[in-house]
């Protein structure tokens, strides 16, 4: 049985990745910054594990420290690197995001090379693909975010620089690297610890805004993201390739209308806001400020490579959105 090192095993996406890989028969060694979260991850996965599931174990390692990585990577067949900071709002100091993302990726991939682990699957992001100088065009894996544009967010810079660092190390150290680049990730969490991943859905369900911003972005279900990590591991021919994980683009107003139809008694916005209103609200709300460069644009990416080379059949955007909302309401995160 092959063993895989999974970084950041307590994350929203990482738990789903762990589940997919375990149920495919791999042994998974998960890294955690604090080992006292091991029971949390075990409890999240346990109800969904099959009889064929591989063994799950944990090691302590932090992206910001060299300690533990050599031991963590000893004897594993592959590295799946999912750990990276993900903010609810952009920090005032971009280095707060960029430095740990880039240095963490560099630290982990160099440790993998030193340990003789050559197969690597990296969780990147669609923001590392989307070039804001090409609004409203269908973009694909050949595109890269332009980090020098004044509108590029610290988060987009962090994911872009981290992925570019990974490709540079892969080339220099002979690593067989595949990157998975998800859009906005919806879908049901495996437990209550899902961080800021579903903050967009929570915000809409709570009726935080009177209207929806005039923009939209690529979305994907977390279960499809996890499946793509597994298929990358299982298919050596995916090495050297980037793969966009997106089932389609949803405008925010369509998210609101979809959720309003499912929860008609809730105060959910279904109208699109004028750009001038969004800009005014952004003065007081840092979460809104992050979408200002995208106003009036629909970000679109192609999933053709994932469909053709991985055989992916994606969960539809509306179904992914509703799966998130249904979970949040059912588990009391949003009052029904």
C-alpha positions in Angstrom: 0.0 0.0 0.0 1.4 3.4 -1.0 1.5 6.1 1.6 0.9 9.8 1.0 1.9 12.8 3.1 -1.0 15.3 3.2 -0.2 18.7 4.5 -2.6 20.8 6.4 -4.9 17.8 7.1 -7.4 19.8 9.1 -8.5 22.0 6.2 -11.9 22.1 4.5 -10.5 20.8 1.2 -7.8 18.6 2.9 -10.3 16.6 4.8 -12.1 15.7 1.6 -8.8 14.9 -0.1 -7.9 12.6 2.8 -11.2 10.8 2.6 -10.8 10.2 -1.2 -7.3 9.0 -0.9 -7.9 6.8 2.1 -11.0 5.2 0.5 -8.8 4.5 -2.6 -6.6 2.3 -0.4 -3.7 4.7 0.2 -2.2 5.2 3.7 -2.4 8.9 4.6 0.0 10.7 7.0 -1.4 14.1 7.7 0.5 17.1 8.9 -1.0 19.3 11.6 0.5 22.4 13.3 -1.0 21.0 16.6 -1.4 17.3 17.1 -4.4 18.0 19.4 -6.5 18.4 16.3 -5.9 14.8 15.2 -9.0 13.5 16.9 -11.0 16.2 15.2 -9.9 15.0 11.8 -10.4 11.4 12.6 -13.9 12.1 13.8 -14.7 14.0 10.6 -13.5 11.2 8.4 -14.7 8.1 10.3 -18.4 8.1 9.2 -17.4 8.0 5.6 -14.5 5.6 5.5 -15.0 2.3 3.7 -13.7 -1.2 4.5 -10.9 -0.7 1.9 -9.7 2.5 3.5 -6.0 2.8 4.2 -4.4 3.7 7.5 -4.5 7.3 8.8 -1.8 8.8 11.0 -0.6 12.2 11.9 2.7 14.1 12.4 3.4 17.6 13.7 4.8 20.1 11.1 4.4 23.8 10.5 4.9 25.6 7.2 6.9 28.3 9.0 9.4 25.9 10.6 11.9 23.3 9.3 11.2 21.0 12.2 9.5 17.7 11.5 9.4 17.8 7.7 12.2 15.3 7.1 10.6 12.8 9.4 7.1 13.5 8.0 8.3 12.7 4.4 10.3 9.6 5.3 9.1 6.6 3.4 6.1 8.1 1.6 5.4 7.6 -2.1 3.9 11.0 -2.7 3.3 14.5 -1.3 -0.1 16.2 -1.5 0.4 19.8 -0.4 -2.8 21.5 0.5 -1.8 23.8 3.3 -1.9 27.5 2.7 -3.3 30.6 4.4 -6.9 31.5 3.2 -8.2 34.9 4.6 -11.8 36.1 5.0 -10.5 39.6 4.1 -7.3 40.8 2.6 -4.6 41.8 5.2 -3.3 45.3 5.3 0.2 43.9 5.0 0.3 41.5 2.0 3.4 39.8 3.3 1.2 38.3 6.0 -0.2 36.0 3.3 2.6 35.9 0.7 5.5 35.0 2.9 4.1 31.9 4.6 2.5 30.6 1.3 5.7 31.0 -0.7 8.2 30.0 2.0 6.0 27.1 3.1 5.7 25.7 -0.4 9.5 26.1 -0.8 10.2 24.4 2.5 7.9 21.4 1.9 8.9 20.8 -1.7 12.6 21.0 -1.0 12.2 18.6 2.0 10.3 16.2 -0.4 13.2 16.3 -2.9 15.7 15.8 -0.1 13.7 12.8 1.1 13.6 11.3 -2.4 9.8 11.9 -2.8 9.4 13.0 -6.4 5.6 12.8 -6.9 3.9 16.0 -5.8 0.3 17.2 -6.1 -0.2 20.8 -5.1 -3.4 22.6 -4.3 -3.1 26.0 -6.0 -6.0 28.2 -7.0 -7.9 29.6 -10.0 -6.7 33.0 -8.9 -3.2 31.9 -10.0 -4.6 31.5 -13.5 -7.0 34.5 -13.8 -5.3 37.5 -15.4 -7.3 40.6 -14.7 -5.9 42.2 -17.8 -8.1 39.8 -19.7 -11.6 40.3 -18.2 -14.6 38.4 -19.5 -12.4 36.0 -21.6 -12.4 32.3 -21.2 -9.0 31.6 -19.5 -7.2 28.2 -19.2 -4.1 26.6 -17.7 -1.8 28.5 -20.1 -2.9 31.8 -18.3 -1.2 33.2 -15.2 -2.3 35.9 -12.8 -0.3 39.2 -13.4 1.0 39.9 -9.9 2.1 43.4 -11.0 -1.4 44.8 -11.7 -2.4 47.2 -8.9 -5.8 45.4 -8.6 -4.2 42.0 -7.9 -5.1 41.0 -4.3 -2.5 39.8 -1.7 -4.3 36.4 -1.8 -3.9 36.1 -5.6 -0.3 37.1 -5.3 0.3 34.5 -2.6 -1.2 31.7 -4.6 0.5 32.7 -7.8 4.0 33.1 -6.3 3.6 29.9 -4.3 2.7 28.0 -7.5 5.5 29.5 -9.5 7.9 28.6 -6.8 6.6 25.1 -6.9 7.2 24.8 -10.6 10.7 26.3 -10.3 11.7 23.8 -7.6 10.1 20.9 -9.5 12.2 21.8 -12.5 15.4 22.2 -10.5 15.0 19.1 -8.3 13.3 16.7 -10.7 9.9 16.6 -9.1 6.9 15.2 -10.9 4.5 18.0 -10.1 0.7 18.4 -10.8 -1.2 21.4 -9.6 -5.0 21.5 -9.0 -6.4 25.1 -9.4 -9.9 25.3 -7.8 -12.3 28.2 -8.2 -14.5 29.3 -5.3 -15.1 26.0 -3.4 -18.6 25.1 -2.4 -20.0 21.8 -1.2 -20.7 20.2 2.2 -18.0 20.2 5.0 -17.2 17.0 6.7 -17.4 18.7 10.1 -17.9 22.0 11.9 -14.3 23.1 11.3 -14.3 24.6 7.8 -12.7 28.0 8.4 -13.6 30.8 6.0 -14.3 28.5 3.1 -18.1 28.9 3.1 -18.2 32.6 4.2 -19.7 33.7 0.9 -22.7 31.2 1.3 -23.1 32.2 5.0 -23.1 35.9 4.1 -25.8 35.4 1.4 -28.0 33.2 3.6 -27.8 35.7 6.5 -28.9 38.6 4.2 -25.9 40.6 5.1 -26.1 42.7 1.9 -29.3 44.4 0.5 -28.2 43.6 -3.1 -25.6 41.4 -4.8 -22.4 42.7 -6.4 -22.3 42.9 -10.2 -19.7 40.2 -10.8 -19.2 36.4 -10.8 -16.5 33.8 -10.5 -15.7 30.2 -11.2 -17.1 27.7 -8.7 -16.5 24.0 -7.9 -17.7 21.4 -5.4 -15.2 20.4 -2.8 -15.9 16.7 -3.6 -14.8 17.3 -7.2 -11.6 19.1 -6.0 -10.8 16.0 -3.8 -11.5 13.6 -6.7 -9.1 15.6 -8.9 -6.3 15.2 -6.3 -6.9 11.5 -6.3 -6.9 11.2 -10.1 -3.7 13.2 -10.3 -2.1 10.7 -7.9 -3.4 7.8 -9.8 -2.3 9.1 -13.3 1.4 9.6 -13.7 0.8 11.3 -17.1 -0.7 14.3 -15.2 2.8 15.3 -14.0 4.0 18.6 -15.4 0.4 19.8 -15.8 -1.9 22.4 -14.2 -5.6 21.5 -13.9 -8.4 24.0 -13.4 -11.1 22.7 -11.0 -14.3 24.6 -11.9 -17.8 23.4 -13.0 -18.8 26.8 -14.3 -19.1 30.5 -13.4 -21.9 31.9 -11.2 -22.8 35.5 -10.9 -23.4 36.6 -7.3 -27.0 37.6 -8.2 -27.6 34.0 -9.5 -26.3 32.7 -6.2 -28.8 34.9 -4.4 -31.7 33.8 -6.6 -30.8 30.2 -6.3 -30.7 30.3 -2.5 -33.9 32.5 -2.4 -35.7 29.8 -4.4 -34.5 27.1 -2.0 -35.2 29.2 1.2 -38.1 31.6 0.2 -38.8 32.8 3.8 -35.2 34.0 4.2 -34.2 37.6 3.6 -31.8 36.8 0.7 -30.9 39.5 -1.8 -31.9 38.8 -5.4 -31.1 42.1 -7.1 -27.8 43.3 -8.5 -26.3 46.4 -6.9 -25.1 49.4 -8.9 -21.3 49.6 -9.0 -21.3 52.9 -7.3 -23.2 51.4 -4.3 -20.7 48.5 -4.0 -17.8 51.0 -4.0 -19.4 53.0 -1.2 -20.0 49.9 0.9 -16.4 48.8 0.3 -15.2 51.8 2.3 -16.6 50.2 5.4 -16.4 46.4 4.6 -13.0 44.8 3.8 -14.7 41.6 2.5 -16.5 43.7 -0.2 -13.3 45.6 -0.9 -11.6 42.5 -2.3 -14.1 42.2 -5.2 -13.8 45.9 -6.4 -11.5 45.1 -9.3 -14.0 42.5 -10.6 -17.1 44.7 -10.7 -18.9 44.3 -14.0 -17.0 41.2 -15.0 -17.6 37.5 -15.0 -14.5 35.5 -14.5 -14.6 32.4 -16.7 -12.2 29.4 -16.9 -12.1 26.3 -19.0 -12.3 22.9 -17.4 -11.7 21.1 -20.7 -8.3 19.7 -19.6 -9.7 18.1 -16.4 -12.6 16.6 -18.4 -10.4 15.3 -21.2 -7.4 14.1 -19.3 -8.9 13.1 -15.9 -12.4 12.1 -17.1 -14.0 14.5 -14.7 -17.8 15.0 -14.6 -18.3 18.0 -12.5 -21.2 18.7 -10.0 -23.2 21.6 -11.4 -22.5 25.0 -9.8 -26.1 25.4 -8.4 -25.9 21.9 -6.9 -22.6 22.7 -5.2 -24.0 26.0 -3.8 -27.1 24.3 -2.5 -25.1 21.5 -0.9 -23.2 24.1 1.1 -26.4 25.9 2.1 -28.2 22.7 3.0 -25.4 21.6 5.2 -25.1 25.0 7.0 -28.9 25.1 7.7 -29.1 21.5 8.7 -26.2 21.9 11.2 -27.5 25.1 12.8 -24.9 27.4 11.3 -27.7 29.4 9.7 -31.1 29.6 11.3 -33.7 28.0 9.0 
